[in-house]
Amino acid sequence: MQKSTLIATCLFNSSMVTNLDVGERIVRHVFDDNFKGIDFAQWNVSLPVKTAQSIIAGVGRAMRIDVRKFIADLAVMSRELEPTQQRSSDDDDSDGDNHDAPAEQSATSGATPDATESSGKRFNGRT
């Protein structure tokens, strides 16, 4: 699942948007306004299914979702996931930091995007 779809799903599940397309447009708008100079296509990569499901379950039906912070949190998460996926067995972390730890998911606080009441089926991230 791409990052923008993940955030849109959380917005939809929380009744902040009427459908995923509206949610993805909000994500793109917030991204363009707040992350100038960063390529949306490079940020909007697919996350592992289990990671996406875990985030969707963690956000649940939050009353508020800070889309800007959610975007930033997913950017940090990707940087933490990439080295573990690409690291070869002879690469050693000599600094002692644990780069394999998942990013904190705190995107459920702050301002909510403008959205209307949702209707329709909810997506819980499970297959």
N, CA, C and O atoms as a GROMACS GRO file, in nm:
protein
  508
    1MET      N    1   0.085  -0.118   0.000
    1MET     CA    2   0.000   0.000   0.000
    1MET      C    3   0.090   0.123   0.000
    1MET      O    4   0.183   0.134   0.079
    2GLN      N    5   0.059   0.217  -0.091
    2GLN     CA    6   0.135   0.340  -0.096
    2GLN      C    7   0.102   0.428   0.025
    2GLN      O    8  -0.006   0.418   0.084
    3LYS      N    9   0.198   0.513   0.061
    3LYS     CA   10   0.183   0.597   0.180
    3LYS      C   11   0.060   0.687   0.172
    3LYS      O   12  -0.012   0.702   0.271
    4SER      N   13   0.035   0.747   0.056
    4SER     CA   14  -0.081   0.836   0.044
    4SER      C   15  -0.211   0.759   0.062
    4SER      O   16  -0.306   0.812   0.120
    5THR      N   17  -0.216   0.636   0.014
    5THR     CA   18  -0.336   0.553   0.030
    5THR      C   19  -0.352   0.512   0.176
    5THR      O   20  -0.464   0.505   0.227
    6LEU      N   21  -0.242   0.486   0.244
    6LEU     CA   22  -0.245   0.453   0.386
    6LEU      C   23  -0.306   0.567   0.467
    6LEU      O   24  -0.396   0.545   0.549
    7ILE      N   25  -0.258   0.688   0.445
    7ILE     CA   26  -0.311   0.804   0.517
    7ILE      C   27  -0.457   0.827   0.480
    7ILE      O   28  -0.540   0.854   0.567
    8ALA      N   29  -0.489   0.816   0.351
    8ALA     CA   30  -0.627   0.834   0.306
    8ALA      C   31  -0.719   0.730   0.371
    8ALA      O   32  -0.832   0.762   0.407
    9THR      N   33  -0.672   0.608   0.387
    9THR     CA   34  -0.751   0.503   0.452
    9THR      C   35  -0.778   0.539   0.597
    9THR      O   36  -0.889   0.519   0.646
   10CYS      N   37  -0.678   0.591   0.665
   10CYS     CA   38  -0.697   0.633   0.804
   10CYS      C   39  -0.797   0.748   0.813
   10CYS      O   40  -0.881   0.751   0.903
   11LEU      N   41  -0.788   0.842   0.721
   11LEU     CA   42  -0.884   0.953   0.718
   11LEU      C   43  -1.026   0.902   0.692
   11LEU      O   44  -1.121   0.947   0.755
   12PHE      N   45  -1.038   0.808   0.600
   12PHE     CA   46  -1.169   0.751   0.567
   12PHE      C   47  -1.226   0.673   0.686
   12PHE      O   48  -1.343   0.689   0.720
   13ASN      N   49  -1.143   0.591   0.748
   13ASN     CA   50  -1.189   0.512   0.863
   13ASN      C   51  -1.232   0.600   0.980
   13ASN      O   52  -1.315   0.560   1.061
   14SER      N   53  -1.175   0.719   0.988
   14SER     CA   54  -1.208   0.812   1.096
   14SER      C   55  -1.320   0.909   1.054
   14SER      O   56  -1.346   1.006   1.125
   15SER      N   57  -1.384   0.882   0.943
   15SER     CA   58  -1.495   0.964   0.892
   15SER      C   59  -1.456   1.108   0.863
   15SER      O   60  -1.537   1.199   0.880
   16MET      N   61  -1.334   1.130   0.820
   16MET     CA   62  -1.288   1.265   0.788
   16MET      C   63  -1.296   1.294   0.639
   16MET      O   64  -1.289   1.410   0.599
   17VAL      N   65  -1.312   1.191   0.557
   17VAL     CA   66  -1.331   1.206   0.413
   17VAL      C   67  -1.438   1.108   0.368
   17VAL      O   68  -1.465   1.008   0.435
   18THR      N   69  -1.499   1.138   0.255
   18THR     CA   70  -1.608   1.053   0.206
   18THR      C   71  -1.559   0.932   0.127
   18THR      O   72  -1.630   0.833   0.115
   19ASN      N   73  -1.437   0.941   0.074
   19ASN     CA   74  -1.381   0.828   0.000
   19ASN      C   75  -1.230   0.840  -0.007
   19ASN      O   76  -1.173   0.943   0.030
   20LEU      N   77  -1.164   0.736  -0.054
   20LEU     CA   78  -1.018   0.735  -0.059
   20LEU      C   79  -0.962   0.839  -0.155
   20LEU      O   80  -0.856   0.896  -0.129
   21ASP      N   81  -1.031   0.864  -0.267
   21ASP     CA   82  -0.982   0.964  -0.362
   21ASP      C   83  -0.971   1.102  -0.298
   21ASP      O   84  -0.873   1.173  -0.317
   22VAL      N   85  -1.072   1.140  -0.222
   22VAL     CA   86  -1.069   1.269  -0.151
   22VAL      C   87  -0.954   1.269  -0.052
   22VAL      O   88  -0.882   1.368  -0.040
   23GLY      N   89  -0.937   1.160   0.021
   23GLY     CA   90  -0.828   1.150   0.117
   23GLY      C   91  -0.692   1.163   0.051
   23GLY      O   92  -0.604   1.232   0.103
   24GLU      N   93  -0.674   1.098  -0.062
   24GLU     CA   94  -0.545   1.106  -0.132
   24GLU      C   95  -0.520   1.247  -0.186
   24GLU      O   96  -0.406   1.293  -0.187
   25ARG      N   97  -0.625   1.316  -0.230
   25ARG     CA   98  -0.609   1.454  -0.275
   25ARG      C   99  -0.568   1.544  -0.158
   25ARG      O  100  -0.485   1.633  -0.175
   26ILE      N  101  -0.626   1.522  -0.040
   26ILE     CA  102  -0.587   1.599   0.078
   26ILE      C  103  -0.441   1.574   0.112
   26ILE      O  104  -0.366   1.667   0.141
   27VAL      N  105  -0.400   1.448   0.109
   27VAL     CA  106  -0.260   1.414   0.139
   27VAL      C  107  -0.168   1.486   0.041
   27VAL      O  108  -0.068   1.544   0.082
   28ARG      N  109  -0.200   1.482  -0.087
   28ARG     CA  110  -0.116   1.548  -0.188
   28ARG      C  111  -0.110   1.698  -0.165
   28ARG      O  112  -0.004   1.759  -0.175
   29HIS      N  113  -0.224   1.759  -0.133
   29HIS     CA  114  -0.230   1.903  -0.108
   29HIS      C  115  -0.144   1.940   0.014
   29HIS      O  116  -0.065   2.035   0.008
   30VAL      N  117  -0.159   1.867   0.123
   30VAL     CA  118  -0.080   1.894   0.244
   30VAL      C  119   0.069   1.873   0.214
   30VAL      O  120   0.152   1.952   0.258
   31PHE      N  121   0.102   1.767   0.141
   31PHE     CA  122   0.242   1.740   0.105
   31PHE      C  123   0.299   1.857   0.025
   31PHE      O  124   0.406   1.908   0.058
   32ASP      N  125   0.228   1.899  -0.079
   32ASP     CA  126   0.277   2.008  -0.164
   32ASP      C  127   0.295   2.138  -0.087
   32ASP      O  128   0.389   2.212  -0.113
   33ASP      N  129   0.205   2.166   0.008
   33ASP     CA  130   0.213   2.289   0.086
   33ASP      C  131   0.324   2.288   0.190
   33ASP      O  132   0.380   2.393   0.222
   34ASN      N  133   0.357   2.171   0.244
   34ASN     CA  134   0.447   2.165   0.358
   34ASN      C  135   0.584   2.102   0.331
   34ASN      O  136   0.674   2.114   0.414
   35PHE      N  137   0.600   2.036   0.218
   35PHE     CA  138   0.725   1.967   0.191
   35PHE      C  139   0.781   2.008   0.055
   35PHE      O  140   0.809   1.924  -0.031
   36LYS      N  141   0.795   2.139   0.037
   36LYS     CA  142   0.847   2.192  -0.089
   36LYS      C  143   0.990   2.142  -0.109
   36LYS      O  144   1.069   2.135  -0.015
   37GLY      N  145   1.021   2.108  -0.233
   37GLY     CA  146   1.156   2.060  -0.265
   37GLY      C  147   1.171   1.909  -0.249
   37GLY      O  148   1.276   1.854  -0.282
   38ILE      N  149   1.068   1.841  -0.198
   38ILE     CA  150   1.072   1.695  -0.185
   38ILE      C  151   0.978   1.637  -0.289
   38ILE      O  152   0.864   1.681  -0.303
   39ASP      N  153   1.027   1.538  -0.361
   39ASP     CA  154   0.948   1.477  -0.468
   39ASP      C  155   0.842   1.384  -0.410
   39ASP      O  156   0.874   1.288  -0.340
   40PHE      N  157   0.715   1.413  -0.439
   40PHE     CA  158   0.604   1.334  -0.388
   40PHE      C  159   0.616   1.188  -0.432
   40PHE      O  160   0.593   1.098  -0.352
   41ALA      N  161   0.652   1.166  -0.556
   41ALA     CA  162   0.663   1.028  -0.607
   41ALA      C  163   0.770   0.948  -0.532
   41ALA      O  164   0.752   0.829  -0.508
   42GLN      N  165   0.879   1.012  -0.494
   42GLN     CA  166   0.983   0.942  -0.418
   42GLN      C  167   0.937   0.912  -0.276
   42GLN      O  168   0.972   0.808  -0.220
   43TRP      N  169   0.859   1.002  -0.217
   43TRP     CA  170   0.807   0.978  -0.082
   43TRP      C  171   0.697   0.874  -0.083
   43TRP      O  172   0.689   0.792   0.008
   44ASN      N  173   0.612   0.875  -0.185
   44ASN     CA  174   0.491   0.794  -0.189
   44ASN      C  175   0.518   0.651  -0.237
   44ASN      O  176   0.457   0.604  -0.333
   45VAL      N  177   0.608   0.584  -0.171
   45VAL     CA  178   0.640   0.445  -0.206
   45VAL      C  179   0.548   0.349  -0.131
   45VAL      O  180   0.479   0.388  -0.037
   46SER      N  181   0.549   0.226  -0.173
   46SER     CA  182   0.470   0.123  -0.106
   46SER      C  183   0.538   0.079   0.023
   46SER      O  184   0.660   0.066   0.029
   47LEU      N  185   0.456   0.057   0.124
   47LEU     CA  186   0.503   0.004   0.252
   47LEU      C  187   0.468  -0.145   0.256
   47LEU      O  188   0.375  -0.188   0.188
   48PRO      N  189   0.541  -0.223   0.336
   48PRO     CA  190   0.504  -0.364   0.352
   48PRO      C  191   0.361  -0.375   0.405
   48PRO      O  192   0.317  -0.292   0.485
   49VAL      N  193   0.290  -0.477   0.360
   49VAL     CA  194   0.149  -0.495   0.395
   49VAL      C  195   0.130  -0.499   0.546
   49VAL      O  196   0.040  -0.432   0.598
   50LYS      N  197   0.211  -0.574   0.617
   50LYS     CA  198   0.196  -0.586   0.763
   50LYS      C  199   0.219  -0.452   0.831
   50LYS      O  200   0.152  -0.420   0.930
   51THR      N  201   0.311  -0.373   0.779
   51THR     CA  202   0.336  -0.240   0.835
   51THR      C  203   0.214  -0.152   0.816
   51THR      O  204   0.170  -0.084   0.909
   52ALA      N  205   0.159  -0.152   0.695
   52ALA     CA  206   0.040  -0.071   0.667
   52ALA      C  207  -0.077  -0.114   0.754
   52ALA      O  208  -0.148  -0.030   0.809
   53GLN      N  209  -0.099  -0.244   0.767
   53GLN     CA  210  -0.208  -0.295   0.850
   53GLN      C  211  -0.191  -0.254   0.995
   53GLN      O  212  -0.288  -0.218   1.062
   54SER      N  213  -0.069  -0.259   1.044
   54SER     CA  214  -0.041  -0.221   1.182
   54SER      C  215  -0.070  -0.073   1.206
   54SER      O  216  -0.127  -0.036   1.309
   55ILE      N  217  -0.031   0.011   1.112
   55ILE     CA  218  -0.056   0.154   1.126
   55ILE      C  219  -0.205   0.183   1.121
   55ILE      O  220  -0.256   0.260   1.203
   56ILE      N  221  -0.276   0.122   1.027
   56ILE     CA  222  -0.421   0.142   1.016
   56ILE      C  223  -0.490   0.100   1.145
   56ILE      O  224  -0.578   0.171   1.195
   57ALA      N  225  -0.451  -0.014   1.199
   57ALA     CA  226  -0.511  -0.062   1.324
   57ALA      C  227  -0.477   0.032   1.439
   57ALA      O  228  -0.561   0.058   1.526
   58GLY      N  229  -0.354   0.084   1.441
   58GLY     CA  230  -0.311   0.174   1.548
   58GLY      C  231  -0.384   0.308   1.546
   58GLY      O  232  -0.417   0.362   1.652
   59VAL      N  233  -0.409   0.359   1.428
   59VAL     CA  234  -0.481   0.486   1.416
   59VAL      C  235  -0.629   0.466   1.445
   59VAL      O  236  -0.693   0.551   1.505
   60GLY      N  237  -0.682   0.352   1.401
   60GLY     CA  238  -0.822   0.320   1.427
   60GLY      C  239  -0.916   0.426   1.374
   60GLY      O  240  -0.905   0.468   1.259
   61ARG      N  241  -1.007   0.470   1.459
   61ARG     CA  242  -1.103   0.574   1.422
   61ARG      C  243  -1.072   0.700   1.502
   61ARG      O  244  -1.157   0.754   1.573
   62ALA      N  245  -0.950   0.746   1.488
   62ALA     CA  246  -0.904   0.863   1.562
   62ALA      C  247  -0.994   0.983   1.538
   62ALA      O  248  -1.048   1.001   1.429
   63MET      N  249  -1.009   1.064   1.640
   63MET     CA  250  -1.090   1.186   1.629
   63MET      C  251  -1.017   1.293   1.549
   63MET      O  252  -1.080   1.374   1.482
   64ARG      N  253  -0.884   1.293   1.556
   64ARG     CA  254  -0.803   1.392   1.488
   64ARG      C  255  -0.683   1.323   1.425
   64ARG      O  256  -0.622   1.235   1.486
   65ILE      N  257  -0.649   1.364   1.304
   65ILE     CA  258  -0.530   1.313   1.237
   65ILE      C  259  -0.455   1.433   1.179
   65ILE      O  260  -0.510   1.507   1.098
   66ASP      N  261  -0.333   1.451   1.220
   66ASP     CA  262  -0.247   1.557   1.169
   66ASP      C  263  -0.178   1.504   1.044
   66ASP      O  264  -0.078   1.432   1.054
   67VAL      N  265  -0.232   1.537   0.928
   67VAL     CA  266  -0.182   1.482   0.802
   67VAL      C  267  -0.036   1.521   0.780
   67VAL      O  268   0.043   1.437   0.735
   68ARG      N  269   0.001   1.644   0.810
   68ARG     CA  270   0.141   1.687   0.793
   68ARG      C  271   0.235   1.601   0.875
   68ARG      O  272   0.339   1.557   0.825
   69LYS      N  273   0.201   1.577   1.001
   69LYS     CA  274   0.286   1.495   1.088
   69LYS      C  275   0.286   1.350   1.041
   69LYS      O  276   0.390   1.283   1.047
   70PHE      N  277   0.173   1.301   0.996
   70PHE     CA  278   0.163   1.165   0.945
   70PHE      C  279   0.258   1.147   0.827
   70PHE      O  280   0.329   1.047   0.819
   71ILE      N  281   0.260   1.244   0.735
   71ILE     CA  282   0.351   1.240   0.620
   71ILE      C  283   0.495   1.237   0.668
   71ILE      O  284   0.575   1.156   0.621
   72ALA      N  285   0.529   1.324   0.763
   72ALA     CA  286   0.666   1.330   0.815
   72ALA      C  287   0.703   1.199   0.886
   72ALA      O  288   0.814   1.150   0.869
   73ASP      N  289   0.611   1.144   0.965
   73ASP     CA  290   0.638   1.018   1.034
   73ASP      C  291   0.666   0.904   0.936
   73ASP      O  292   0.754   0.822   0.959
   74LEU      N  293   0.590   0.900   0.826
   74LEU     CA  294   0.612   0.795   0.728
   74LEU      C  295   0.743   0.814   0.653
   74LEU      O  296   0.805   0.717   0.610
   75ALA      N  297   0.786   0.939   0.637
   75ALA     CA  298   0.917   0.965   0.576
   75ALA      C  299   1.028   0.911   0.664
   75ALA      O  300   1.122   0.849   0.616
   76VAL      N  301   1.016   0.935   0.795
   76VAL     CA  302   1.115   0.884   0.891
   76VAL      C  303   1.113   0.732   0.892
   76VAL      O  304   1.218   0.668   0.891
   77MET      N  305   0.993   0.675   0.894
   77MET     CA  306   0.980   0.530   0.896
   77MET      C  307   1.049   0.467   0.776
   77MET      O  308   1.119   0.367   0.790
   78SER      N  309   1.032   0.524   0.658
   78SER     CA  310   1.092   0.470   0.538
   78SER      C  311   1.244   0.472   0.547
   78SER      O  312   1.311   0.378   0.506
   79ARG      N  313   1.297   0.580   0.600
   79ARG     CA  314   1.443   0.587   0.616
   79ARG      C  315   1.492   0.480   0.712
   79ARG      O  316   1.602   0.429   0.696
   80GLU      N  317   1.411   0.446   0.811
   80GLU     CA  318   1.451   0.341   0.905
   80GLU      C  319   1.434   0.203   0.845
   80GLU      O  320   1.510   0.112   0.878
   81LEU      N  321   1.336   0.184   0.758
   81LEU     CA  322   1.315   0.054   0.696
   81LEU      C  323   1.416   0.025   0.587
   81LEU      O  324   1.462  -0.089   0.576
   82GLU      N  325   1.452   0.123   0.507
   82GLU     CA  326   1.539   0.101   0.393
   82GLU      C  327   1.672   0.036   0.429
   82GLU      O  328   1.710  -0.061   0.365
   83PRO      N  329   1.746   0.085   0.530
   83PRO     CA  330   1.874   0.022   0.558
   83PRO      C  331   1.860  -0.126   0.598
   83PRO      O  332   1.945  -0.207   0.563
   84THR      N  333   1.754  -0.162   0.670
   84THR     CA  334   1.740  -0.301   0.711
   84THR      C  335   1.703  -0.389   0.593
   84THR      O  336   1.738  -0.507   0.591
   85GLN      N  337   1.634  -0.334   0.494
   85GLN     CA  338   1.598  -0.413   0.377
   85GLN      C  339   1.713  -0.426   0.280
   85GLN      O  340   1.722  -0.524   0.208
   86GLN      N  341   1.802  -0.328   0.278
   86GLN     CA  342   1.910  -0.328   0.181
   86GLN      C  343   2.045  -0.366   0.242
   86GLN      O  344   2.141  -0.386   0.169
   87ARG      N  345   2.053  -0.376   0.374
   87ARG     CA  346   2.180  -0.402   0.441
   87ARG      C  347   2.227  -0.543   0.411
   87ARG      O  348   2.149  -0.639   0.420
   88SER      N  349   2.353  -0.555   0.376
   88SER     CA  350   2.410  -0.688   0.354
   88SER      C  351   2.464  -0.741   0.486
   88SER      O  352   2.476  -0.666   0.583
   89SER      N  353   2.496  -0.867   0.490
   89SER     CA  354   2.540  -0.930   0.615
   89SER      C  355   2.672  -0.876   0.665
   89SER      O  356   2.701  -0.885   0.784
   90ASP      N  357   2.754  -0.818   0.576
   90ASP     CA  358   2.882  -0.766   0.622
   90ASP      C  359   2.876  -0.617   0.655
   90ASP      O  360   2.979  -0.558   0.689
   91ASP      N  361   2.759  -0.554   0.647
   91ASP     CA  362   2.742  -0.417   0.693
   91ASP      C  363   2.720  -0.421   0.844
   91ASP      O  364   2.634  -0.494   0.892
   92ASP      N  365   2.798  -0.342   0.918
   92ASP     CA  366   2.789  -0.344   1.063
   92ASP      C  367   2.761  -0.205   1.114
   92ASP      O  368   2.825  -0.110   1.069
   93ASP      N  369   2.667  -0.191   1.206
   93ASP     CA  370   2.639  -0.062   1.270
   93ASP      C  371   2.739  -0.040   1.382
   93ASP      O  372   2.720  -0.088   1.493
   94SER      N  373   2.844   0.033   1.353
   94SER     CA  374   2.945   0.056   1.455
   94SER      C  375   2.905   0.164   1.553
   94SER      O  376   2.970   0.178   1.657
   95ASP      N  377   2.799   0.241   1.525
   95ASP     CA  378   2.757   0.346   1.617
   95ASP      C  379   2.670   0.294   1.730
   95ASP      O  380   2.643   0.367   1.826
   96GLY      N  381   2.626   0.168   1.722
   96GLY     CA  382   2.550   0.107   1.830
   96GLY      C  383   2.403   0.144   1.832
   96GLY      O  384   2.328   0.091   1.914
   97ASP      N  385   2.359   0.233   1.743
   97ASP     CA  386   2.218   0.270   1.740
   97ASP      C  387   2.136   0.158   1.680
   97ASP      O  388   2.183   0.085   1.592
   98ASN      N  389   2.014   0.143   1.728
   98ASN     CA  390   1.925   0.042   1.676
   98ASN      C  391   1.844   0.102   1.562
   98ASN      O  392   1.741   0.165   1.585
   99HIS      N  393   1.891   0.083   1.438
   99HIS     CA  394   1.822   0.138   1.322
   99HIS      C  395   1.705   0.052   1.279
   99HIS      O  396   1.629   0.091   1.190
  100ASP      N  397   1.687  -0.064   1.341
  100ASP     CA  398   1.580  -0.155   1.303
  100ASP      C  399   1.450  -0.125   1.377
  100ASP      O  400   1.347  -0.184   1.344
  101ALA      N  401   1.451  -0.037   1.476
  101ALA     CA  402   1.331  -0.009   1.554
  101ALA      C  403   1.229   0.064   1.468
  101ALA      O  404   1.266   0.150   1.388
  102PRO      N  405   1.100   0.030   1.481
  102PRO     CA  406   0.997   0.099   1.402
  102PRO      C  407   0.980   0.243   1.447
  102PRO      O  408   1.006   0.276   1.563
  103ALA      N  409   0.937   0.327   1.356
  103ALA     CA  410   0.914   0.468   1.387
  103ALA      C  411   0.793   0.482   1.477
  103ALA      O  412   0.698   0.404   1.467
  104GLU      N  413   0.794   0.582   1.564
  104GLU     CA  414   0.679   0.610   1.649
  104GLU      C  415   0.566   0.662   1.562
  104GLU      O  416   0.588   0.744   1.472
  105GLN      N  417   0.447   0.616   1.588
  105GLN     CA  418   0.332   0.656   1.508
  105GLN      C  419   0.245   0.749   1.591
  105GLN      O  420   0.155   0.705   1.662
  106SER      N  421   0.273   0.878   1.580
  106SER     CA  422   0.204   0.976   1.662
  106SER      C  423   0.126   1.075   1.577
  106SER      O  424   0.108   1.190   1.617
  107ALA      N  425   0.080   1.032   1.463
  107ALA     CA  426   0.014   1.123   1.371
  107ALA      C  427  -0.132   1.148   1.406
  107ALA      O  428  -0.203   1.211   1.328
  108THR      N  429  -0.179   1.100   1.519
  108THR     CA  430  -0.320   1.118   1.552
  108THR      C  431  -0.345   1.237   1.643
  108THR      O  432  -0.445   1.241   1.715
  109SER      N  433  -0.255   1.334   1.640
  109SER     CA  434  -0.279   1.455   1.717
  109SER      C  435  -0.260   1.575   1.625
  109SER      O  436  -0.192   1.564   1.523
  110GLY      N  437  -0.318   1.686   1.658
  110GLY     CA  438  -0.301   1.806   1.578
  110GLY      C  439  -0.426   1.837   1.498
  110GLY      O  440  -0.534   1.784   1.524
  111ALA      N  441  -0.409   1.924   1.399
  111ALA     CA  442  -0.524   1.972   1.322
  111ALA      C  443  -0.575   1.866   1.226
  111ALA      O  444  -0.499   1.787   1.171
  112THR      N  445  -0.704   1.865   1.208
  112THR     CA  446  -0.765   1.773   1.113
  112THR      C  447  -0.783   1.843   0.980
  112THR      O  448  -0.797   1.965   0.976
  113PRO      N  449  -0.782   1.768   0.870
  113PRO     CA  450  -0.808   1.830   0.741
  113PRO      C  451  -0.956   1.862   0.728
  113PRO      O  452  -1.039   1.804   0.798
  114ASP      N  453  -0.990   1.953   0.637
  114ASP     CA  454  -1.131   1.977   0.608
  114ASP      C  455  -1.187   1.852   0.544
  114ASP      O  456  -1.133   1.804   0.444
  115ALA      N  457  -1.292   1.800   0.598
  115ALA     CA  458  -1.350   1.679   0.543
  115ALA      C  459  -1.498   1.676   0.578
  115ALA      O  460  -1.544   1.745   0.668
  116THR      N  461  -1.570   1.593   0.504
  116THR     CA  462  -1.712   1.578   0.530
  116THR      C  463  -1.739   1.444   0.593
  116THR      O  464  -1.652   1.357   0.597
  117GLU      N  465  -1.860   1.428   0.643
  117GLU     CA  466  -1.898   1.304   0.706
  117GLU      C  467  -1.889   1.190   0.606
  117GLU      O  468  -1.926   1.206   0.490
  118SER      N  469  -1.839   1.077   0.651
  118SER     CA  470  -1.818   0.964   0.562
  118SER      C  471  -1.937   0.871   0.561
  118SER      O  472  -2.011   0.860   0.659
  119SER      N  473  -1.953   0.804   0.448
  119SER     CA  474  -2.051   0.697   0.441
  119SER      C  475  -1.987   0.585   0.364
  119SER      O  476  -1.895   0.607   0.285
  120GLY      N  477  -2.035   0.465   0.385
  120GLY     CA  478  -1.982   0.353   0.310
  120GLY      C  479  -1.904   0.258   0.399
  120GLY      O  480  -1.894   0.277   0.520
  121LYS      N  481  -1.848   0.158   0.337
  121LYS     CA  482  -1.775   0.051   0.406
  121LYS      C  483  -1.639   0.099   0.453
  121LYS      O  484  -1.572   0.176   0.384
  122ARG      N  485  -1.600   0.056   0.567
  122ARG     CA  486  -1.469   0.090   0.624
  122ARG      C  487  -1.367  -0.014   0.583
  122ARG      O  488  -1.400  -0.131   0.562
  123PHE      N  489  -1.243   0.028   0.572
  123PHE     CA  490  -1.133  -0.062   0.540
  123PHE      C  491  -1.050  -0.076   0.666
  123PHE      O  492  -1.003   0.024   0.720
  124ASN      N  493  -1.032  -0.197   0.714
  124ASN     CA  494  -0.959  -0.216   0.839
  124ASN      C  495  -0.816  -0.260   0.818
  124ASN      O  496  -0.746  -0.289   0.915
  125GLY      N  497  -0.771  -0.267   0.694
  125GLY     CA  498  -0.633  -0.302   0.667
  125GLY      C  499  -0.607  -0.451   0.666
  125GLY      O  500  -0.493  -0.493   0.648
  126ARG      N  501  -0.708  -0.531   0.684
  126ARG     CA  502  -0.690  -0.676   0.682
  126ARG      C  503  -0.730  -0.732   0.548
  126ARG      O  504  -0.819  -0.680   0.480
  127THR      N  505  -0.663  -0.841   0.510
  127THR     CA  506  -0.698  -0.904   0.383
  127THR      C  507  -0.778  -1.028   0.405
  127THR      O  508  -0.816  -1.095   0.309
   0.00000   0.00000   0.00000
